[in-house]
Every structure is written in structure tokens, then in C-alpha cells.
């Protein structure tokens, strides 16, 4: 199948779309395609997810079971059988890209997925990577595997358009198409609809870009083409590094303001009244989520190929990484003011999700804070409305059951790490012995019990 045929199938909603990785990015994307009447198949190696979707259930809080059932009625299905990729016209990869223990890129999810795709690759298929990664991954890592391991001798379309050249003229009947389009999910954002977020696309050649633009243009209001997959990969990194650096800036200013006796939140609020040249960022107990704590290190690692050190980015990462240790010191200081030590104190952590009102633990600073407190000998409990249990993840193994919000006076210290909107902070402060607030959640509550850090 040639590119013009695939574009026609996309326009007529006849293209079959396969999405690999049904997590916080892949599942919402699958539902968007389903809403626009595409036949969508989701692929995931986690059989629990596949079974939940088969039963019409959701495992992501912000996605209702009704949305899954509606999609199923439209033809959506989930499977762990990669052999079904041969039936797809477009394959979109939405798998994790974490860091390893040395803070280097871990591309194992991408490479494992690409190895799984290659034997089932078909001529005319469009393969799009959405996973955040360093510039060059699509063309230097993914594309060679697809070309080497497919069973039909297929090559990625490169250079000028082949579909207009006639059968066999430039290998069009033996080609597939490759592009990169960075995910722009923002968990918990209820003000911007997913389809209103512009979609950046960069193909290996103009045909691939056109195909990716047509595919995403069918579900997003606007697509933004760039010159190459590497440009699209760098776009995503820039977006997240911009946030990382600015959050590091306000975190550092917060530490200075604490020493100077100033309220950083008041300062940010006042600065935000400027109608130009300023965008507010807010301090916190550390960075969480899959993107901002991870992405800057992808670029720092890649930059070493060019004998270039990204000092500004590395400094921002260092500041943000140290924030949980600042929280630990603040808890120790607050307890000391009550003539208590961390060792032996009962501490309740409020909120473990990486940000407000979501069910996402990825890279959450709360997990680090819990581990640091435990190492200091504290008896740590937690409450989060979205997590009845914290088990084992890639970087933690807590095995903790949620404590209900009862008898708050029994705790020596309550630490607000994630400011979920359904917490009654005035009631919490009223019942607690001591509250350490890392999010300014107790704004407007004046009490000697509250220590803001």
C-alpha cells in the first residue's frame, strides 16, 4: 500500500490503528481515535490491563469505565498478541523511557517493542514513536531494527516521495513509513481538551510526515510538522527542560526566601501581576511524573557525543533532585522545635501522587521522602485517596497500606506532600500536633502548628 492509499483510508476512517503501551499516554490516545470512528487495537504486555479493558473496566482514575465501554462498542479491543500487528495500517508506540540507576537513558522498552514489531511489519505501514527520548532515537535506534528484522526485506521510505513514481520505480512496494510525534499528556488538566493540544510530527521523509500529519490531524485540531524526527524529539525535550529549569529556579529562590524570612508564594503571586515577560512556576518537595525529572538527563547524556556539557540543565536537575532532602531537614527542624527527633516519631504523609488529583506515582518525591524518613527511624504512614496500597516499583519497594484520616492527633508530624483538592486542610491543622506544608496548601490558615517549607 502506498502513502496516498493510506491517506485515503485515514480520511475515510478505514485505517486500522494499533497502539502499543496502554498506560497514561497510550490508553487516552486509543480512546481519541475510537471517538473518531477508527478501528483501534491496543497492545500491552501487561495481561492485567488487557483483561481489565476486555471487561470494560478502567485502571486509570481520570478515565471512566463508560469511556472504555463506549470504545469497545466502536470496535476497540486490547491484546498482548503482537502477531495482530500485521492487520494494522498505523502502529503507534507509547512505552516508558525511564532512566537507569546511573541516570542514563533506558531504551529497553523502545528496543524490546521494536524487536516485537519487526517480524510483523507490512509494506505501507506507518510506525510512529511517541515515547519521550533523545534526538536521534527514531532514526538511529528504532529504524535500523525494523529494517534488519522484518521478514519481507522492507526499507523505510527516505528522500523524495515514492508513491508518485510508479510501482517498483523507487521501491515503493517494499517500503514502510517512520515518524516521531511527542506525547503531550498532562494528567489532571481539565482546562484543555486533549484534541485541542497541537500535535508535533516529524517524519523520516516528507511522505512519512504527511502520513503522520493526516493520522493525527484526524483526532487533533492542529498538527505542527517539523523537518525530522530528531527535531520533534528535541521539541519535546525543550518543553520539559523549560519547565525543569524554571521549577529549579523557584525552588532555589524558595530556599533563599526561607533564610531571608520572606514568603516565596507571596512573591510569585505579586510577580504574576506583570502582564508580560513573566510566567509563574511554583516550588515544591521535588519533581515527579515521567517527563520533567527524566527528560533533561536524556539530553545531557546525548550531548556528550558532541563533547558538550549541558551545565545549566544539570544544575537544574541537581536542585530539583535535592528538594526531598530539604523536606527531610524541615521535618527534622519542625520536630526539634517540639523537642522531638525524627527517630521514633510517628509521621503521616498526606498525598503520594506526583501532583494534585491524579493517580500517578511515577517519580513522585513522596516516595523518596518516605524512604528518607524510614532510614532516619521514623514510623511512617501515608494517606492518598487514589492509592489504597503502595507496593513495588522500578525504584521503590514500600509495601504500605493506606492509613485512614482518623485520630490525627496521634501523629507527631503530618507532612503535606501532595495537595489533593479533597483534603480539608483547616480540619487537618485543627486536629494535628504539627503540620509541615510543602505545597502552600494551608495558605490563609494561621497557626503555630504549621511550618511551611
Secondary structure, DSSP 8 states (H G I E B T S, - for coil): --HHHHHHHHHTT--EEEEE--STTHHHHHHHHHHTT-EEEEE-S-HHHHHHHHTT--SSTTS-HHHHHHHHHHT-EEES-GGGGGG-SEEEE-----B-TTS-B--HHHHHHHHHHHTT--TT-EEEE-S---TTHIIIIIHHHHHHH-TT--EE--SS-STTS-TTSSSGGGEEEEEE------TT--SS-GGGS-EEEEESSHHHHHHHHHHHHTTSS-EEE-SSHHHHHHHHHHHHHHHHHHHHHHHHHHHHHHHHT--HHHHHHHHTT-SSS-------S---SSSHHHHHHHHHHHHGGGT---HHHHHHHHHHHTHHHHHHHHHHHHHHHTT--STT-EEEEE--SSSTT----TT-HHHHHHHHHHHTT-EEEEE-TT-SEEEE-SS-EEEEE---S--GGG-SEEEE-S--TT--HHHHHHH-S-EEESS-TTTT---TTEEE-
